[in-house]
Amino acid sequence: MEGISVVPVEALLSKRVQEMVQNGEEPPPPYVCRDDESAQNVPSASSLLPIIDFKLLFSPTKQKEELQKLRSALSCWGCFQAINHGTSSTLLDKVRQVAREFFEQPMEQKKIISKGVEEFEGYGADPAPEEGQSLDWSDRLCLDVYPEDRRKPSLWPENPSSFRDVLEEYTVKMREATNLISRAIAKSLDLEEKCFMSQFGEQALLQIRFNYYSCCTRPDLVLGLKPHADGSGYTIILQDDVEGLQVHHDGKWFTVPTISHALLVLMGDQMESCA
């Protein structure tokens, strides 16, 4: 009789995808979420995904037209690429750089701030999924950054040495960006400009998540991140220069183009009914 070894999902979650790649391992069954027939190319959304210029949103002459464009983006796509959003390209480059340097560290260094299997904050993988769901082929670092009394300094990386200062600065700018976006969305929907800001409140939770997608020997079988909807108000995504992120629209998956220093804004469940 042949013995069959079954590795519990919890055991896999305690191991990093980066480790498996470095060891030359094939994706274990819990990571396999599709077969060769389901893996297919999808059209590019480069000419379709709306781009909203925030400088025009507050321009006396161009505001009305850009607000109409934003309203259409919200109702048709539920997302848009934001440019001229007020966060400097220098800071965005720093954020990408410290994230890259963190994930390139030896595994022993990163594991200093490892999270538990059922916890969200820290370095690791998402908590165990529901029965029947596959695991994501990715590692991540998730941190509560605002309000400040929710922060867990022990989980903030000390290496690279600039990580904490860059994250502090990025947190301030993302709070400004969320306020700017909330005001713009309200105006596009003919609502009172501060209505969403009032609903979220001054102490609205802000989380920052760094995702690392390792190369895979069988990319046709795995997904870096499963199809999902965010339960938040909205999510602001800073992409690197590698395409791969997709959004679902009119029954198809579209690849989101990478636009230098743009921010992708995705409506979450809390905002979906408003748009």
Disulfide bonds with the S-S distance in Angstrom:
none
